[in-house]
């Protein structure tokens, strides 16, 4: 696996500190998908952090569906760019794209762990007993999914075509132009060049 790493230092677009904004770029080759650029941005001053991925080859906007049925499904690879929607309808889970959405290269288990982390945060901040109970029930279901004792569907939709679930049993469907336009409305892309122009 080829691994090209590049590190860049800029002024922070969030807090304005000089040279504190470190951008690390990695190239990863993903079998059956192609080369992907993984970018992490961290400000050493204000601790702003963001990561994202995008493929170096042009890809079609698609909807990926995987029925998680056994432990084997947990190892299937997931490329999630900040422009992707993640849904697990059986659990009522939806993670939307947006300025705080994180892009990553992981697997199905990694996605479940991320959802579990969000639920743990929800439990800490829950305002009612009911909210807390609901989140704890979901955590229990995620635990069962990870043990291969429950089933659910993982759906990944990316109107820019930057994301995918890769592996046997994954259903793929090309998005219609209308769907793409509708889904794009929810996406905010941070443009560092524009931030620089403002100064
Ligand atoms: Zn900063």
Boltz pocket constraint, residues with backbone or C-beta under 6 A from the ligand:
constraints:
  - pocket:
      binder: B
      contacts: [[A, 12], [A, 13], [A, 14], [A, 15], [A, 16], [A, 17], [A, 20], [A, 43], [A, 44], [A, 45], [A, 46], [A, 47], [A, 48]]
      max_distance: 6.0
